[in-house]
Amino acid sequence: MKNILFIALTAFITIFGACEEKNVNEKNYYAEAGITTPKVRNKAMNEHIESFAPLYNSLGLAASAKYNGALPELSKSFSDWILKTIDLQQNLTADEQKQVDKYLEDINAAWNKQKEMLF
């Protein structure tokens, strides 16, 4: 039952996050975290970096609802996201790799802070 609720919640966030019109009541946890998103020359990496915001917003929504049942799936998704980032990072220049490393540090700290709010 919890998995169905999580899937429905994630689908809801994804569908409404994709809409061009922003809901006034929709909270953007990623924007509130103040994380500086790097831009690199690699299109695949930029698209992948942009895909983190909905994942972080899902964690924020779960934390605001105190729904810690979502944590295992969110943690797995976050780990998978990190692994793909590291893989894509190999195609970047040294300077871009440093930017992405800093970004990974920042999002990891923000993720852990948001995750603590689940308990």
N, CA, C and O atoms as a printed pandas DataFrame, in Angstrom:
     atom_number atom_name residue_name chain_id  residue_number  x_coord  y_coord  z_coord
0              1         N          MET        A               1    0.823   -1.196    0.000
1              2        CA          MET        A               1    0.000    0.000    0.000
2              3         C          MET        A               1    0.868    1.262    0.000
3              4         O          MET        A               1    0.575    2.237   -0.691
4              5         N          LYS        A               2    1.960    1.214    0.807
5              6        CA          LYS        A               2    2.842    2.373    0.864
6              7         C          LYS        A               2    3.515    2.608   -0.483
7              8         O          LYS        A               2    3.715    3.751   -0.894
8              9         N          ASN        A               3    3.864    1.517   -1.168
9             10        CA          ASN        A               3    4.502    1.657   -2.481
10            11         C          ASN        A               3    3.550    2.291   -3.480
11            12         O          ASN        A               3    3.963    3.122   -4.289
12            13         N          ILE        A               4    2.292    1.911   -3.434
13            14        CA          ILE        A               4    1.298    2.484   -4.337
14            15         C          ILE        A               4    1.134    3.973   -4.052
15            16         O          ILE        A               4    1.049    4.784   -4.973
16            17         N          LEU        A               5    1.091    4.322   -2.771
17            18        CA          LEU        A               5    0.970    5.730   -2.389
18            19         C          LEU        A               5    2.191    6.515   -2.863
19            20         O          LEU        A               5    2.059    7.628   -3.373
20            21         N          PHE        A               6    3.376    5.937   -2.695
21            22        CA          PHE        A               6    4.595    6.613   -3.133
22            23         C          PHE        A               6    4.600    6.802   -4.649
23            24         O          PHE        A               6    4.942    7.877   -5.143
24            25         N          ILE        A               7    4.224    5.768   -5.376
25            26        CA          ILE        A               7    4.185    5.860   -6.838
26            27         C          ILE        A               7    3.182    6.920   -7.275
27            28         O          ILE        A               7    3.459    7.707   -8.180
28            29         N          ALA        A               8    2.028    6.938   -6.639
29            30        CA          ALA        A               8    1.013    7.938   -6.976
30            31         C          ALA        A               8    1.520    9.344   -6.656
31            32         O          ALA        A               8    1.307   10.279   -7.428
32            33         N          LEU        A               9    2.187    9.483   -5.520
33            34        CA          LEU        A               9    2.731   10.776   -5.115
34            35         C          LEU        A               9    3.803   11.243   -6.101
35            36         O          LEU        A               9    3.822   12.412   -6.489
36            37         N          THR        A              10    4.684   10.346   -6.503
37            38        CA          THR        A              10    5.727   10.679   -7.465
38            39         C          THR        A              10    5.130   11.047   -8.819
39            40         O          THR        A              10    5.567   12.004   -9.456
40            41         N          ALA        A              11    4.132   10.285   -9.254
41            42        CA          ALA        A              11    3.473   10.585  -10.530
42            43         C          ALA        A              11    2.809   11.957  -10.474
43            44         O          ALA        A              11    2.881   12.728  -11.431
44            45         N          PHE        A              12    2.169   12.252   -9.359
45            46        CA          PHE        A              12    1.518   13.543   -9.177
46            47         C          PHE        A              12    2.532   14.679   -9.297
47            48         O          PHE        A              12    2.283   15.667   -9.987
48            49         N          ILE        A              13    3.664   14.536   -8.629
49            50        CA          ILE        A              13    4.696   15.570   -8.669
50            51         C          ILE        A              13    5.246   15.721  -10.079
51            52         O          ILE        A              13    5.440   16.838  -10.561
52            53         N          THR        A              14    5.493   14.604  -10.734
53            54        CA          THR        A              14    6.049   14.638  -12.088
54            55         C          THR        A              14    5.098   15.290  -13.070
55            56         O          THR        A              14    5.507   16.128  -13.873
56            57         N          ILE        A              15    3.836   14.911  -13.010
57            58        CA          ILE        A              15    2.845   15.455  -13.941
58            59         C          ILE        A              15    2.695   16.957  -13.752
59            60         O          ILE        A              15    2.727   17.718  -14.720
60            61         N          PHE        A              16    2.534   17.374  -12.523
61            62        CA          PHE        A              16    2.326   18.792  -12.288
62            63         C          PHE        A              16    3.615   19.592  -12.408
63            64         O          PHE        A              16    3.570   20.786  -12.705
64            65         N          GLY        A              17    4.761   18.957  -12.181
65            66        CA          GLY        A              17    6.036   19.634  -12.371
66            67         C          GLY        A              17    6.333   19.881  -13.836
67            68         O          GLY        A              17    7.059   20.813  -14.182
68            69         N          ALA        A              18    5.771   19.045  -14.698
69            70        CA          ALA        A              18    6.006   19.179  -16.132
70            71         C          ALA        A              18    5.138   20.262  -16.763
71            72         O          ALA        A              18    5.438   20.737  -17.858
72            73         N          CYS        A              19    4.101   20.643  -16.104
73            74        CA          CYS        A              19    3.212   21.676  -16.646
74            75         C          CYS        A              19    3.949   23.015  -16.687
75            76         O          CYS        A              19    4.756   23.321  -15.809
76            77         N          GLU        A              20    3.661   23.794  -17.704
77            78        CA          GLU        A              20    4.311   25.095  -17.817
78            79         C          GLU        A              20    3.785   26.076  -16.784
79            80         O          GLU        A              20    4.534   26.911  -16.277
80            81         N          GLU        A              21    2.511   25.978  -16.473
81            82        CA          GLU        A              21    1.943   26.871  -15.475
82            83         C          GLU        A              21    2.301   26.345  -14.097
83            84         O          GLU        A              21    2.105   25.168  -13.795
84            85         N          LYS        A              22    2.823   27.225  -13.274
85            86        CA          LYS        A              22    3.177   26.833  -11.920
86            87         C          LYS        A              22    1.989   27.070  -10.999
87            88         O          LYS        A              22    1.343   28.118  -11.037
88            89         N          ASN        A              23    1.725   26.084  -10.185
89            90        CA          ASN        A              23    0.685   26.199   -9.179
90            91         C          ASN        A              23    1.219   27.099   -8.067
91            92         O          ASN        A              23    2.342   26.907   -7.599
92            93         N          VAL        A              24    0.442   28.056   -7.654
93            94        CA          VAL        A              24    0.868   28.995   -6.623
94            95         C          VAL        A              24    1.180   28.266   -5.324
95            96         O          VAL        A              24    2.082   28.672   -4.591
96            97         N          ASN        A              25    0.455   27.204   -5.030
97            98        CA          ASN        A              25    0.649   26.469   -3.792
98            99         C          ASN        A              25    1.756   25.424   -3.887
99           100         O          ASN        A              25    2.123   24.830   -2.873
100          101         N          GLU        A              26    2.286   25.190   -5.060
101          102        CA          GLU        A              26    3.336   24.191   -5.242
102          103         C          GLU        A              26    4.634   24.702   -4.640
103          104         O          GLU        A              26    5.059   25.824   -4.918
104          105         N          LYS        A              27    5.251   23.884   -3.825
105          106        CA          LYS        A              27    6.478   24.288   -3.165
106          107         C          LYS        A              27    7.667   23.679   -3.899
107          108         O          LYS        A              27    7.684   22.479   -4.173
108          109         N          ASN        A              28    8.646   24.496   -4.212
109          110        CA          ASN        A              28    9.847   24.037   -4.893
110          111         C          ASN        A              28   10.971   23.940   -3.864
111          112         O          ASN        A              28   11.677   24.914   -3.602
112          113         N          TYR        A              29   11.123   22.757   -3.291
113          114        CA          TYR        A              29   12.127   22.537   -2.258
114          115         C          TYR        A              29   13.540   22.714   -2.814
115          116         O          TYR        A              29   14.437   23.192   -2.119
116          117         N          TYR        A              30   13.722   22.327   -4.059
117          118        CA          TYR        A              30   15.041   22.449   -4.687
118          119         C          TYR        A              30   15.451   23.922   -4.776
119          120         O          TYR        A              30   16.581   24.272   -4.437
120          121         N          ALA        A              31   14.551   24.771   -5.223
121          122        CA          ALA        A              31   14.859   26.204   -5.325
122          123         C          ALA        A              31   15.124   26.800   -3.946
123          124         O          ALA        A              31   16.009   27.639   -3.784
124          125         N          GLU        A              32   14.354   26.363   -2.960
125          126        CA          GLU        A              32   14.534   26.876   -1.601
126          127         C          GLU        A              32   15.870   26.466   -0.995
127          128         O          GLU        A              32   16.399   27.164   -0.130
128          129         N          ALA        A              33   16.418   25.340   -1.443
129          130        CA          ALA        A              33   17.694   24.863   -0.905
130          131         C          ALA        A              33   18.853   25.762   -1.328
131          132         O          ALA        A              33   19.917   25.735   -0.709
132          133         N          GLY        A              34   18.653   26.554   -2.376
133          134        CA          GLY        A              34   19.682   27.492   -2.817
134          135         C          GLY        A              34   20.904   26.826   -3.422
135          136         O          GLY        A              34   22.012   27.357   -3.332
136          137         N          ILE        A              35   20.714   25.687   -4.026
137          138        CA          ILE        A              35   21.824   24.958   -4.638
138          139         C          ILE        A              35   22.151   25.591   -5.990
139          140         O          ILE        A              35   21.262   25.809   -6.814
140          141         N          THR        A              36   23.415   25.879   -6.207
141          142        CA          THR        A              36   23.853   26.433   -7.484
142          143         C          THR        A              36   24.083   25.293   -8.463
143          144         O          THR        A              36   24.919   24.420   -8.228
144          145         N          THR        A              37   23.347   25.304   -9.548
145          146        CA          THR        A              37   23.426   24.244  -10.550
146          147         C          THR        A              37   24.476   24.593  -11.593
147          148         O          THR        A              37   24.398   25.646  -12.225
148          149         N          PRO        A              38   25.463   23.713  -11.779
149          150        CA          PRO        A              38   26.487   24.001  -12.787
150          151         C          PRO        A              38   25.966   23.770  -14.202
151          152         O          PRO        A              38   25.085   22.939  -14.421
152          153         N          LYS        A              39   26.507   24.497  -15.136
153          154        CA          LYS        A              39   26.222   24.285  -16.559
154          155         C          LYS        A              39   27.537   23.895  -17.218
155          156         O          LYS        A              39   28.540   24.601  -17.109
156          157         N          VAL        A              40   27.512   22.775  -17.892
157          158        CA          VAL        A              40   28.704   22.277  -18.572
158          159         C          VAL        A              40   28.417   22.158  -20.064
159          160         O          VAL        A              40   27.283   22.361  -20.497
160          161         N          ARG        A              41   29.426   21.834  -20.841
161          162        CA          ARG        A              41   29.247   21.740  -22.290
162          163         C          ARG        A              41   28.603   20.431  -22.730
163          164         O          ARG        A              41   28.186   20.301  -23.881
164          165         N          ASN        A              42   28.522   19.481  -21.840
165          166        CA          ASN        A              42   27.967   18.172  -22.169
166          167         C          ASN        A              42   26.448   18.189  -21.963
167          168         O          ASN        A              42   25.971   18.320  -20.835
168          169         N          LYS        A              43   25.700   18.056  -23.052
169          170        CA          LYS        A              43   24.234   18.130  -22.994
170          171         C          LYS        A              43   23.644   17.032  -22.111
171          172         O          LYS        A              43   22.717   17.285  -21.341
172          173         N          ALA        A              44   24.175   15.821  -22.218
173          174        CA          ALA        A              44   23.658   14.707  -21.414
174          175         C          ALA        A              44   23.828   14.987  -19.922
175          176         O          ALA        A              44   22.944   14.674  -19.126
176          177         N          MET        A              45   24.959   15.573  -19.546
177          178        CA          MET        A              45   25.192   15.895  -18.137
178          179         C          MET        A              45   24.250   16.997  -17.679
179          180         O          MET        A              45   23.697   16.912  -16.582
180          181         N          ASN        A              46   24.054   18.031  -18.492
181          182        CA          ASN        A              46   23.126   19.102  -18.120
182          183         C          ASN        A              46   21.712   18.563  -17.913
183          184         O          ASN        A              46   21.039   18.930  -16.950
184          185         N          GLU        A              47   21.270   17.699  -18.810
185          186        CA          GLU        A              47   19.932   17.108  -18.677
186          187         C          GLU        A              47   19.847   16.246  -17.424
187          188         O          GLU        A              47   18.836   16.250  -16.722
188          189         N          HIS        A              48   20.918   15.511  -17.150
189          190        CA          HIS        A              48   20.930   14.666  -15.955
190          191         C          HIS        A              48   20.895   15.523  -14.689
191          192         O          HIS        A              48   20.166   15.209  -13.748
192          193         N          ILE        A              49   21.665   16.584  -14.662
193          194        CA          ILE        A              49   21.675   17.477  -13.497
194          195         C          ILE        A              49   20.283   18.069  -13.274
195          196         O          ILE        A              49   19.822   18.173  -12.138
196          197         N          GLU        A              50   19.621   18.453  -14.359
197          198        CA          GLU        A              50   18.262   19.003  -14.241
198          199         C          GLU        A              50   17.278   17.970  -13.696
199          200         O          GLU        A              50   16.268   18.334  -13.095
200          201         N          SER        A              51   17.563   16.698  -13.901
201          202        CA          SER        A              51   16.649   15.654  -13.428
202          203         C          SER        A              51   16.707   15.467  -11.917
203          204         O          SER        A              51   15.895   14.730  -11.357
204          205         N          PHE        A              52   17.655   16.121  -11.249
205          206        CA          PHE        A              52   17.749   15.990   -9.796
206          207         C          PHE        A              52   16.658   16.775   -9.078
207          208         O          PHE        A              52   16.184   16.341   -8.028
208          209         N          ALA        A              53   16.254   17.907   -9.614
209          210        CA          ALA        A              53   15.270   18.762   -8.935
210          211         C          ALA        A              53   13.975   18.015   -8.605
211          212         O          ALA        A              53   13.516   18.110   -7.467
212          213         N          PRO        A              54   13.361   17.280   -9.536
213          214        CA          PRO        A              54   12.137   16.552   -9.176
214          215         C          PRO        A              54   12.371   15.490   -8.098
215          216         O          PRO        A              54   11.502   15.246   -7.261
216          217         N          LEU        A              55   13.541   14.865   -8.126
217          218        CA          LEU        A              55   13.863   13.869   -7.101
218          219         C          LEU        A              55   13.963   14.538   -5.733
219          220         O          LEU        A              55   13.431   14.032   -4.745
220          221         N          TYR        A              56   14.644   15.672   -5.684
221          222        CA          TYR        A              56   14.777   16.408   -4.426
222          223         C          TYR        A              56   13.417   16.929   -3.954
223          224         O          TYR        A              56   13.121   16.907   -2.759
224          225         N          ASN        A              57   12.606   17.390   -4.883
225          226        CA          ASN        A              57   11.267   17.858   -4.523
226          227         C          ASN        A              57   10.406   16.720   -3.983
227          228         O          ASN        A              57    9.576   16.944   -3.102
228          229         N          SER        A              58   10.587   15.510   -4.492
229          230        CA          SER        A              58    9.861   14.348   -3.964
230          231         C          SER        A              58   10.263   14.089   -2.517
231          232         O          SER        A              58    9.419   13.788   -1.674
232          233         N          LEU        A              59   11.560   14.209   -2.236
233          234        CA          LEU        A              59   12.029   14.046   -0.860
234          235         C          LEU        A              59   11.443   15.139    0.029
235          236         O          LEU        A              59   11.003   14.864    1.145
236          237         N          GLY        A              60   11.437   16.370   -0.459
237          238        CA          GLY        A              60   10.871   17.472    0.318
238          239         C          GLY        A              60    9.401   17.273    0.615
239          240         O          GLY        A              60    8.939   17.553    1.722
240          241         N          LEU        A              61    8.669   16.790   -0.367
241          242        CA          LEU        A              61    7.245   16.527   -0.173
242          243         C          LEU        A              61    7.035   15.410    0.844
243          244         O          LEU        A              61    6.164   15.507    1.708
244          245         N          ALA        A              62    7.834   14.355    0.740
245          246        CA          ALA        A              62    7.738   13.252    1.703
246          247         C          ALA        A              62    8.093   13.742    3.105
247          248         O          ALA        A              62    7.449   13.354    4.080
248          249         N          ALA        A              63    9.111   14.589    3.210
249          250        CA          ALA        A              63    9.518   15.121    4.511
250          251         C          ALA        A              63    8.438   16.011    5.103
251          252         O          ALA        A              63    8.177   15.955    6.305
252          253         N          SER        A              64    7.809   16.828    4.272
253          254        CA          SER        A              64    6.760   17.714    4.786
254          255         C          SER        A              64    5.549   16.919    5.259
255          256         O          SER        A              64    4.823   17.360    6.150
256          257         N          ALA        A              65    5.328   15.748    4.666
257          258        CA          ALA        A              65    4.220   14.884    5.075
258          259         C          ALA        A              65    4.655   13.871    6.136
259          260         O          ALA        A              65    3.844   13.075    6.610
260          261         N          LYS        A              66    5.937   13.904    6.507
261          262        CA          LYS        A              66    6.511   12.941    7.463
262          263         C          LYS        A              66    6.260   11.507    7.008
263          264         O          LYS        A              66    5.982   10.624    7.819
264          265         N          TYR        A              67    6.363   11.291    5.704
265          266        CA          TYR        A              67    6.140    9.968    5.124
266          267         C          TYR        A              67    7.489    9.278    4.927
267          268         O          TYR        A              67    8.049    9.293    3.830
268          269         N          ASN        A              68    8.011    8.669    6.008
269          270        CA          ASN        A              68    9.319    8.033    5.914
270          271         C          ASN        A              68    9.274    6.700    5.179
271          272         O          ASN        A              68   10.323    6.099    4.945
272          273         N          GLY        A              69    8.101    6.226    4.810
273          274        CA          GLY        A              69    7.985    5.019    4.001
274          275         C          GLY        A              69    8.540    5.213    2.603
275          276         O          GLY        A              69    8.862    4.242    1.919
276          277         N          ALA        A              70    8.653    6.452    2.179
277          278        CA          ALA        A              70    9.194    6.746    0.847
278          279         C          ALA        A              70   10.718    6.728    0.833
279          280         O          ALA        A              70   11.328    6.698   -0.235
280          281         N          LEU        A              71   11.330    6.744    2.006
281          282        CA          LEU        A              71   12.782    6.885    2.087
282          283         C          LEU        A              71   13.565    5.786    1.372
283          284         O          LEU        A              71   14.522    6.111    0.669
284          285         N          PRO        A              72   13.220    4.513    1.509
285          286        CA          PRO        A              72   14.025    3.497    0.807
286          287         C          PRO        A              72   14.065    3.705   -0.710
287          288         O          PRO        A              72   15.130    3.620   -1.321
288          289         N          GLU        A              73   12.926    3.973   -1.306
289          290        CA          GLU        A              73   12.882    4.170   -2.760
290          291         C          GLU        A              73   13.587    5.467   -3.163
291          292         O          GLU        A              73   14.295    5.504   -4.169
292          293         N          LEU        A              74   13.394    6.517   -2.387
293          294        CA          LEU        A              74   14.066    7.782   -2.689
294          295         C          LEU        A              74   15.582    7.647   -2.541
295          296         O          LEU        A              74   16.336    8.185   -3.351
296          297         N          SER        A              75   16.026    6.931   -1.510
297          298        CA          SER        A              75   17.461    6.726   -1.310
298          299         C          SER        A              75   18.070    5.931   -2.455
299          300         O          SER        A              75   19.174    6.232   -2.910
300          301         N          LYS        A              76   17.357    4.924   -2.914
301          302        CA          LYS        A              76   17.837    4.133   -4.056
302          303         C          LYS        A              76   17.915    5.014   -5.303
303          304         O          LYS        A              76   18.896    4.958   -6.045
304          305         N          SER        A              77   16.896    5.817   -5.529
305          306        CA          SER        A              77   16.896    6.712   -6.693
306          307         C          SER        A              77   18.045    7.716   -6.612
307          308         O          SER        A              77   18.693    8.012   -7.615
308          309         N          PHE        A              78   18.290    8.233   -5.412
309          310        CA          PHE        A              78   19.388    9.186   -5.221
310          311         C          PHE        A              78   20.734    8.511   -5.496
311          312         O          PHE        A              78   21.593    9.087   -6.164
312          313         N          SER        A              79   20.915    7.305   -4.988
313          314        CA          SER        A              79   22.163    6.568   -5.231
314          315         C          SER        A              79   22.365    6.300   -6.718
315          316         O          SER        A              79   23.465    6.469   -7.244
316          317         N          ASP        A              80   21.301    5.882   -7.385
317          318        CA          ASP        A              80   21.382    5.646   -8.830
318          319         C          ASP        A              80   21.729    6.934   -9.573
319          320         O          ASP        A              80   22.516    6.924  -10.521
320          321         N          TRP        A              81   21.136    8.037   -9.134
321          322        CA          TRP        A              81   21.394    9.331   -9.764
322          323         C          TRP        A              81   22.870    9.713   -9.600
323          324         O          TRP        A              81   23.506   10.180  -10.545
324          325         N          ILE        A              82   23.405    9.512   -8.395
325          326        CA          ILE        A              82   24.813    9.824   -8.124
326          327         C          ILE        A              82   25.729    8.975   -9.009
327          328         O          ILE        A              82   26.679    9.489   -9.598
328          329         N          LEU        A              83   25.440    7.676   -9.098
329          330        CA          LEU        A              83   26.275    6.787   -9.913
330          331         C          LEU        A              83   26.282    7.207  -11.383
331          332         O          LEU        A              83   27.325    7.181  -12.036
332          333         N          LYS        A              84   25.123    7.590  -11.893
333          334        CA          LYS        A              84   25.065    8.043  -13.285
334          335         C          LYS        A              84   25.834    9.353  -13.454
335          336         O          LYS        A              84   26.486    9.564  -14.477
336          337         N          THR        A              85   25.760   10.223  -12.461
337          338        CA          THR        A              85   26.500   11.485  -12.513
338          339         C          THR        A              85   27.996   11.219  -12.597
339          340         O          THR        A              85   28.703   11.826  -13.401
340          341         N          ILE        A              86   28.466   10.309  -11.761
341          342        CA          ILE        A              86   29.890    9.971  -11.757
342          343         C          ILE        A              86   30.301    9.388  -13.107
343          344         O          ILE        A              86   31.384    9.685  -13.612
344          345         N          ASP        A              87   29.445    8.568  -13.684
345          346        CA          ASP        A              87   29.730    7.993  -14.997
346          347         C          ASP        A              87   29.804    9.081  -16.069
347          348         O          ASP        A              87   30.732    9.095  -16.879
348          349         N          LEU        A              88   28.837    9.982  -16.075
349          350        CA          LEU        A              88   28.819   11.065  -17.066
350          351         C          LEU        A              88   29.960   12.055  -16.860
351          352         O          LEU        A              88   30.417   12.696  -17.805
352          353         N          GLN        A              89   30.404   12.169  -15.639
353          354        CA          GLN        A              89   31.448   13.132  -15.292
354          355         C          GLN        A              89   32.768   12.819  -16.003
355          356         O          GLN        A              89   33.597   13.709  -16.193
356          357         N          GLN        A              90   32.959   11.581  -16.389
357          358        CA          GLN        A              90   34.208   11.182  -17.048
358          359         C          GLN        A              90   34.414   11.900  -18.380
359          360         O          GLN        A              90   35.544   12.008  -18.855
360          361         N          ASN        A              91   33.339   12.390  -18.982
361          362        CA          ASN        A              91   33.414   13.053  -20.286
362          363         C          ASN        A              91   33.608   14.565  -20.189
363          364         O          ASN        A              91   33.546   15.262  -21.201
364          365         N          LEU        A              92   33.840   15.071  -18.996
365          366        CA          LEU        A              92   33.947   16.513  -18.793
366          367         C          LEU        A              92   35.400   16.957  -18.696
367          368         O          LEU        A              92   36.300   16.151  -18.460
368          369         N          THR        A              93   35.608   18.249  -18.881
369          370        CA          THR        A              93   36.942   18.819  -18.676
370          371         C          THR        A              93   37.245   18.820  -17.180
371          372         O          THR        A              93   36.347   18.627  -16.360
372          373         N          ALA        A              94   38.500   19.036  -16.831
373          374        CA          ALA        A              94   38.902   19.042  -15.424
374          375         C          ALA        A              94   38.153   20.119  -14.641
375          376         O          ALA        A              94   37.722   19.879  -13.513
376          377         N          ASP        A              95   37.999   21.298  -15.230
377          378        CA          ASP        A              95   37.280   22.384  -14.559
378          379         C          ASP        A              95   35.805   22.025  -14.358
379          380         O          ASP        A              95   35.237   22.274  -13.295
380          381         N          GLU        A              96   35.203   21.446  -15.378
381          382        CA          GLU        A              96   33.797   21.041  -15.268
382          383         C          GLU        A              96   33.632   19.931  -14.232
383          384         O          GLU        A              96   32.635   19.897  -13.510
384          385         N          GLN        A              97   34.602   19.025  -14.159
385          386        CA          GLN        A              97   34.543   17.963  -13.157
386          387         C          GLN        A              97   34.573   18.545  -11.749
387          388         O          GLN        A              97   33.871   18.064  -10.859
388          389         N          LYS        A              98   35.389   19.585  -11.546
389          390        CA          LYS        A              98   35.443   20.253  -10.240
390          391         C          LYS        A              98   34.099   20.903   -9.913
391          392         O          LYS        A              98   33.637   20.842   -8.774
392          393         N          GLN        A              99   33.476   21.522  -10.912
393          394        CA          GLN        A              99   32.157   22.134  -10.700
394          395         C          GLN        A              99   31.130   21.077  -10.290
395          396         O          GLN        A              99   30.327   21.294   -9.382
396          397         N          VAL        A             100   31.169   19.944  -10.964
397          398        CA          VAL        A             100   30.220   18.869  -10.657
398          399         C          VAL        A             100   30.523   18.273   -9.283
399          400         O          VAL        A             100   29.598   17.937   -8.543
400          401         N          ASP        A             101   31.805   18.137   -8.930
401          402        CA          ASP        A             101   32.163   17.642   -7.596
402          403         C          ASP        A             101   31.589   18.551   -6.510
403          404         O          ASP        A             101   31.045   18.076   -5.514
404          405         N          LYS        A             102   31.717   19.861   -6.714
405          406        CA          LYS        A             102   31.167   20.829   -5.747
406          407         C          LYS        A             102   29.648   20.695   -5.676
407          408         O          LYS        A             102   29.062   20.739   -4.595
408          409         N          TYR        A             103   29.023   20.534   -6.831
409          410        CA          TYR        A             103   27.573   20.353   -6.888
410          411         C          TYR        A             103   27.167   19.092   -6.125
411          412         O          TYR        A             103   26.189   19.110   -5.378
412          413         N          LEU        A             104   27.906   18.004   -6.308
413          414        CA          LEU        A             104   27.595   16.760   -5.601
414          415         C          LEU        A             104   27.715   16.937   -4.092
415          416         O          LEU        A             104   26.896   16.411   -3.339
416          417         N          GLU        A             105   28.725   17.672   -3.647
417          418        CA          GLU        A             105   28.866   17.953   -2.217
418          419         C          GLU        A             105   27.660   18.741   -1.706
419          420         O          GLU        A             105   27.096   18.426   -0.658
420          421         N          ASP        A             106   27.279   19.761   -2.456
421          422        CA          ASP        A             106   26.157   20.615   -2.053
422          423         C          ASP        A             106   24.840   19.846   -1.997
423          424         O          ASP        A             106   24.078   19.983   -1.040
424          425         N          ILE        A             107   24.572   19.037   -3.022
425          426        CA          ILE        A             107   23.293   18.322   -3.028
426          427         C          ILE        A             107   23.279   17.213   -1.987
427          428         O          ILE        A             107   22.226   16.892   -1.434
428          429         N          ASN        A             108   24.441   16.624   -1.716
429          430        CA          ASN        A             108   24.489   15.589   -0.686
430          431         C          ASN        A             108   24.163   16.187    0.680
431          432         O          ASN        A             108   23.414   15.597    1.459
432          433         N          ALA        A             109   24.725   17.357    0.967
433          434        CA          ALA        A             109   24.433   18.033    2.236
434          435         C          ALA        A             109   22.955   18.417    2.313
435          436         O          ALA        A             109   22.311   18.218    3.343
436          437         N          ALA        A             110   22.421   18.964    1.224
437          438        CA          ALA        A             110   21.004   19.350    1.200
438          439         C          ALA        A             110   20.107   18.121    1.330
439          440         O          ALA        A             110   19.102   18.155    2.041
440          441         N          TRP        A             111   20.467   17.039    0.648
441          442        CA          TRP        A             111   19.690   15.796    0.705
442          443         C          TRP        A             111   19.638   15.271    2.140
443          444         O          TRP        A             111   18.570   14.923    2.643
444          445         N          ASN        A             112   20.807   15.217    2.796
445          446        CA          ASN        A             112   20.854   14.702    4.165
446          447         C          ASN        A             112   20.058   15.582    5.122
447          448         O          ASN        A             112   19.388   15.073    6.021
448          449         N          LYS        A             113   20.126   16.884    4.936
449          450        CA          LYS        A             113   19.359   17.808    5.784
450          451         C          LYS        A             113   17.859   17.579    5.600
451          452         O          LYS        A             113   17.109   17.524    6.575
452          453         N          GLN        A             114   17.428   17.447    4.349
453          454        CA          GLN        A             114   16.007   17.220    4.066
454          455         C          GLN        A             114   15.568   15.843    4.581
455          456         O          GLN        A             114   14.460   15.688    5.094
456          457         N          LYS        A             115   16.448   14.852    4.436
457          458        CA          LYS        A             115   16.141   13.487    4.874
458          459         C          LYS        A             115   15.925   13.432    6.388
459          460         O          LYS        A             115   15.065   12.692    6.866
460          461         N          GLU        A             116   16.697   14.207    7.137
461          462        CA          GLU        A             116   16.558   14.242    8.596
462          463         C          GLU        A             116   15.177   14.738    9.017
463          464         O          GLU        A             116   14.708   14.412   10.107
464          465         N          MET        A             117   14.530   15.516    8.167
465          466        CA          MET        A             117   13.205   16.051    8.491
466          467         C          MET        A             117   12.118   14.976    8.429
467          468         O          MET        A             117   10.991   15.201    8.870
468          469         N          LEU        A             118   12.458   13.818    7.886
469          470        CA          LEU        A             118   11.485   12.724    7.817
470          471         C          LEU        A             118   11.227   12.105    9.191
471          472         O          LEU        A             118   10.218   11.432    9.397
472          473         N          PHE        A             119   12.141   12.338   10.119
473          474        CA          PHE        A             119   12.026   11.669   11.425
474          475         C          PHE        A             119   11.737   12.622   12.550
475          476         O          PHE        A             119   11.615   12.201   13.700
